[in-house]
Amino acid sequence: MRAVRRSIADAALDRILDEIETRYCGLVAETVDFARLDTIEQALVVELETLVATGELAAPPDRRALESRASSMVNWSLCTLAEDPRRTKQSGDTDDDDCELCRAFSRSSIVP
């Protein structure tokens, strides 16, 4: 009986966390300049093509492989944003003007 109650509680918690994650994912997506990301990805494809043309990079089977690699590079960059020093205030700082997120949140009501 305890296992059943525990399973029900775990499922309820998972639903709550999924809902919060979905809601905040949308909020984070609102802060992203997708057009700029696309431009960066296209520039990466051009750079990879240049490396192939100069022999510094092995030729892929097709352009889609280069596009996939560029997309992976952008995705990796997005995943590493959590560690970017601009994301958090340095200890001892008291001036919110030096923190990009603090400035953004002070001008916005997106944080509940």
N, C-alpha and C positions, 0 to 999 in steps of 0.2 A: 504494500500500500504506500509506503514511503517513497518507493521508487517511482510509482505512478504520479504522486504529488510533485516529486522533484522534476519529473519529465514535463509535467504541465507547467510548472513554474519556469523551467528552462525555456520552453517553447514561447511562453508569454514574454520573457525577457528578450529572447531573440527577435520577436516581432517588434517590440518597443525599440530596440537598438537598430533594427533595419529601417524603421520609420524615421528615426533621428538621422541616421546616415543618409538616407534618401533626401531628406529635407535640407541638410547642410551641404550635400553634394551639389544641389541646385544653387545654393547661395554662393558656394565657391565658384561654380561655373559662371555665375554672373560677373565675377571679377576678372575673368580671362578674356583677353583680346584674341579671339579665334582667328580673325583675319591675319593678325600679325604672326600667330603660330604657323598658319599656312604659308605665309611668306618666308618665314625662317626655314620651314621644311623644304620648300622649293629651292631655296638657296643652298641647302645641304645637298639636295639632289645634284645641282649644278656642280658643286664642289667635288662630290664623289665622281661625277662624270669626268671632270678634269683630271682627277687622280687616276682614273682608268685610262684616259687618253695619254697620260704621260708615263704610264707603266708602273706607277707607284702603288696601284691597287689592282688586284686581279680582276679581270673582266667577269662580271656576273652573267648569268644566263640571259637576262633581259633587263629592260629598264624598270620593270616592276620590282625586281630584286633590289635595285638601288633605292626606289621609292620606299620600299618596306624598311630598308636599313635606315633611311633618313627619318621615317616615322618612329622607328624604335629609339633613335637617338633623341628625338623630341620627347617621347614618352619617358625615357630615362631621366631626362632633364627635369621634367615635371615632377617625377617621383623624388628627386633630390632637393626640391624646394624646401622641404621641411628643415633641412640642415643649413639653408642659406642664412648667413649672419645678418642679412638685412631683415629677416623675418621676425626676429626677436630683439628686444631692447637689450643693450649691454648692461650688465649689473652696475648699479650706481647711477645710471642715467635717470634724470628726472624730467627731461624736456621731451614731450611727446612729439615735437616738431621733427625730431630726428628719426622717428619710427614711421615707415611707410604705412604699415597696417593701422597704427594708432590714428594717423591722419585720415586714412580712408574710413575707418569706423566712426570717427568723430563727425564726419560729414554725412554719414549714412545711418539709416535706421535698420540695416539688414540683420544686425545681431539682436535676437529676441531678448 
